Amino acid sequence: MRRRIGAVGTLIAIAAIVPLADTAHAQDLDCINFTYQEDAQAEYNRDPSDPHGLDEDQGRDDGIACEVLPRRGTAVSTVRPATPAAPTLGVRGGLGGAADSGFSGWETAAGIAFVAGGAVAVGYVVKRRRT
């Protein structure tokens, strides 16, 4: 009986830990992660394929990352959008927002598995104490 309990506990622990291994991948950077445009530009220059979406303005990519950020040595950014009323890509451009918050499928599945395992363990303990 104790081996079975140990095996179930081990399986629950593995089920709760394995989905978290996905978070060890490279960090997704957004414009909000940088204070100055030059820092974002340096990151963009490391990989011009722009996996982080730092070149967020509309239209063709111009190779300038996070144009909305201030530049070093200036109080206000000297880069102005082509048309003042033109919106940026918002969340897709790396500026954050409601679509960025939320859990991925793996995190949701891990949470459900963890809660279900906890409920089973509590139910077993309650049943065991009553008998």
C-alpha positions in Angstrom: 0.0 0.0 0.0 2.8 2.4 0.9 4.5 1.7 -2.5 1.4 2.6 -4.3 1.0 5.8 -2.4 4.6 6.7 -3.1 4.2 5.9 -6.8 1.1 8.0 -7.1 2.8 10.9 -5.3 5.8 10.7 -7.6 3.5 10.7 -10.7 1.7 13.7 -9.4 5.0 15.5 -8.7 6.2 14.7 -12.2 3.0 15.8 -13.8 3.2 19.1 -11.9 6.9 19.7 -12.8 7.2 18.6 -16.4 5.1 21.4 -18.0 7.2 24.0 -16.2 10.3 22.8 -18.2 8.9 24.8 -21.2 9.6 28.1 -19.4 13.3 27.5 -19.6 13.4 28.7 -23.2 14.7 32.2 -24.1 12.9 35.1 -22.7 10.5 36.9 -25.0 11.5 40.5 -25.1 9.1 43.4 -25.7 9.6 47.1 -26.1 8.5 47.5 -22.5 11.5 45.5 -21.3 13.8 48.3 -22.5 14.3 51.8 -21.1 16.0 53.3 -24.2 15.6 52.8 -27.9 19.3 52.1 -28.3 19.1 49.1 -26.0 16.2 47.7 -28.0 18.1 48.4 -31.3 21.1 46.5 -30.0 18.9 43.5 -29.3 17.2 43.8 -32.7 20.7 44.0 -34.4 21.7 40.7 -32.8 18.9 38.9 -34.8 17.5 41.0 -37.6 14.8 38.3 -38.3 13.1 40.1 -35.3 11.8 37.1 -33.3 10.7 39.4 -30.5 8.7 41.8 -32.7 10.7 44.8 -31.7 10.2 46.6 -35.1 6.6 47.2 -34.2 5.5 50.1 -36.5 2.9 49.6 -39.3 3.9 49.0 -42.8 7.1 47.5 -44.1 9.8 46.9 -41.5 12.3 49.7 -41.4 14.9 48.1 -39.2 14.4 50.6 -36.3 13.3 48.8 -33.1 10.9 50.3 -30.5 10.6 53.7 -32.1 8.3 54.8 -29.3 11.0 54.6 -26.6 13.1 57.7 -25.7 16.7 57.9 -26.8 19.6 58.4 -24.5 20.4 62.0 -23.7 17.0 63.4 -24.8 14.0 64.1 -22.6 11.6 63.2 -25.4 12.1 60.8 -28.2 13.2 62.6 -31.4 11.7 59.9 -33.6 8.2 60.8 -34.7 5.7 58.6 -36.4 5.0 59.4 -40.0 1.4 60.3 -39.3 0.5 61.3 -35.7 -2.9 59.5 -35.8 -1.4 56.2 -37.0 -1.6 53.6 -34.3 1.1 51.2 -33.6 0.6 47.4 -33.5 0.0 47.5 -29.7 0.2 44.0 -28.3 1.6 42.5 -31.5 4.3 45.2 -31.4 5.5 44.2 -27.9 3.8 47.0 -26.0 1.9 44.6 -23.7 -1.7 44.5 -22.9 -4.6 42.2 -22.0 -3.7 39.7 -24.8 -0.3 39.3 -23.3 -1.6 38.3 -19.9 -3.1 34.8 -19.4 -1.9 31.3 -19.2 -0.7 29.1 -21.9 -2.3 25.7 -22.5 0.6 23.9 -20.7 0.2 26.1 -17.6 -3.6 25.6 -17.5 -3.1 21.8 -17.9 -0.5 21.8 -15.1 -2.8 23.7 -12.8 -5.7 21.4 -13.4 -3.5 18.3 -12.9 -2.1 19.8 -9.7 -5.5 20.7 -8.3 -6.9 17.3 -9.3 -4.0 15.5 -7.7 -4.4 17.5 -4.5 -8.1 16.7 -4.4 -7.5 13.0 -4.9 -4.8 13.1 -2.1 -7.1 14.9 0.3 -10.0 12.6 -0.5 -7.7 9.6 0.2 -6.6 11.0 3.5 -10.2 11.8 4.6 -11.3 8.3 3.6 -8.3 6.7 5.3 -9.0 8.5 8.6 -12.7 7.7 8.6 -12.0 3.9 8.4 
